[in-house]
Amino acid sequence: MNKRICFLPRGIVPLLLLLLLSGCGDYRILERMGFTSTVGFDLLPKGEMEITASIPRAEAFTPVKREVLSTVSKSSKEAKIKLGRETNLMIVNGQLRDVLFSDQMAEKGLFEHIDSIRRDTSVSPQIKIVIVNGSAKSLLSKDYKQHPMTDRYIDRLLEKEAVGHLVPKTTLYDFERDYYDDGIDPAVPILKEESDHISVDGIGLFKGGRYVLRIPAKDALIYSFLQGNFKQGEMSLELADKGGGHDMVMFTSLISSKKVKVRQQSGQKLNVSIDVQMKGSIYEYTGNLKLSNDSDRHKLEKQVSDHLNARANQMVKRMQDKEADSLGIGMYVRNGMSYKAWKSMDWSESYAKANIKCNVHFKVKDYGSLQ
Amino acid sequence: MEKTKEKLAPFHVMILIFMTQSGVMAFILPQLLADNFGTNGWASLIGFGLLATLNVALIGLVYKLGKGRSIFVILEQAFPKFLIFPIYVAVASLWTMIGCLAGKEYVMIFQMFAFPTTNPMLFKLVLDVLVFWLLTKGIYNISKAATIFFWLFFWMVFLLFFFYGEFQWARLTPFLFKGGKYEWMKNVDIYSAFLGCELSMLLFSYSNKRTKLIQSTMWANLITTASYVYMAIMLFGIYSLKQLQTKNFPVLDALAYIRFPFVERVENLFYGFFMFSAIFSVLLFVWSAKEMLHQIVPKVRGSAIGFIIMAAAYFIAMIPDILNEVGEWLSILSLIEIGVAFGLPVVLIVVLLIQNNGGKQAYE
């Protein structure tokens, strides 16, 4: 049997090897590659884009930790070629982690740019899409002394905040999925450059591919529990007390689940209710209620629920005004009707007019080590 | 044909047929389903699976009526050789072409991700050498090798667990087959993902009662259908419909999404594992072609025929050098193959019915 394995004459094997080795043209030398880690897009007055790329450098003999290149171009791929002329490294996109767009650019519409990114097979669907409140170039090219290298700083900041549900985890995959779905719109975290650090500035909501509404960072958690179920999260609230002052209450280990109900009677407005059940542990409370007392605790639960309800309803109203359905209410409406009825419906218009009510039910799970 | 008392084992047949059916088409399948049928396009796979089952049932009938005789024996008893040999050559050419183009398509997709400027025929050569070595080992060893290769490939189904977090039933929508752009020819492309089960026709003489050939082929077809359905449901639930329609290789994109805490972008590695399945699709088609041609020139060694077939196919595979062209060629060849897959058993059944009836009359 072994003899028959080599049907090919022995002389052919080295010949084959020779042939295969001759094909080694597609090689990559690690030290000569520039792995773009973060890219920033800014809109210029004439409609062109300024593209900034940050490339970490790992060679022992260069004192710099990263190279920041910038160019003006009409497309991201043209920019790659232009940026290549500025460096001795061969620029590749395989390790791209974050793509930043200036708010001005996002307002004009991002999909065209996202589309060119996603066509590139070397780009991971896990790269994060971010809006910068201000200039992406300025945020990306600055070094923040107290923090790690800017690329890593941005990436870790976003990951950490996404774990706490303070920003949505919006990857290229998420963005294009929600863009293409007719029942939901994308949502993207917003970052802002401060004097010595970068801060999370809220959540940018889209209508199709255009950025239309900013949810401020303080409301981010409310957005998160309306958007989907989650575990892990922190929230601090300022509740008005009877004396005209404010009680501070802070919750941690939040667990939330939501249900969406849709009712529509013919000829009437669409009625949508978003029921949210939340549980959390109290970490800080400055009011007069005694938390170990059941009725006092229920009073606090009601206060918190009412407070969250008011803010949630206000937020949804703003979203309706801008026709941004990032909560995916359209998916629930669509799935409750026939295909024909859904297609004949102008969802943006119906969404703006719909009667959407949020009902948040908050429960205190425990209240720490004090009575 | 190999003269040996060894017969195929049921499990080996099942794996062999499964490995032949599954291949490069699996990458494209969810996009085709979304494009052709629209919402919940995955459900159409059940229909295609049933069609393949019908194909196997026809072959089962041939097996039963012919009492396990090889299809060549049946045909050569019914038709003169000068009539039947050109048909052998035509069918063998078809199978060779399908085999070698499926291999080329695998290589060309691979090159979208790695070594884009290297000559694809170089990779194809490496693949073909491996196929050829397996080919020379005979069907029994091929079937055993398939079992090992099966485990190297099938574990990837479990990678779909990674998507349970992103999966949403709401994304599937309650609508059935809405929003697609139905084209008749795309059905051929979808069905081509099931092609391969018809090759069990050539395994008659390598089987006995204990092989449970038809039953094993049915099982293989069931596993293929079930894994396609599972994969397609997952992809319809993690991608929105229009997004799925825009993707060339949705399964590869989904693989790229997988990220381990210690490494990411491992889709190239995963794609490499698909080679095990791609090889067997190529292998069984080429082996079938070799079996057919061996009937014409029984004195020539099987491995020599195999070498000539593969060399010829290699040169033909040089002609289409664009991924789309390879796809178009494969579509046309699949259409003809569907004709052969259903036509040949029907012809054989007719021949057998005539032979059996004629036999009875003569006997009476």
Interface residues (C-beta under 8 A of the other chain):
Chain A: R4 I5 F7 L8 L16 L19 L20 G23 G25 D26 G94 Q95 T121 S122 S124 P125 Q126 Y173 E176 R177 D178 Y179 Y180 D181 D182 G183 G328 M331 Y332 R334 N335 Y339
Chain B: T39 M112 F113 A114 F115 P116 T117 T118 N119 L122 L125 V126 V129 F132 W133 T136 K137 A170 R171 T173 P174 F175 K178 G179 I238 Y239 S240 L241 K242 Q243 T246 D253 A256 Y257 R259 E264 R265 S303 F307
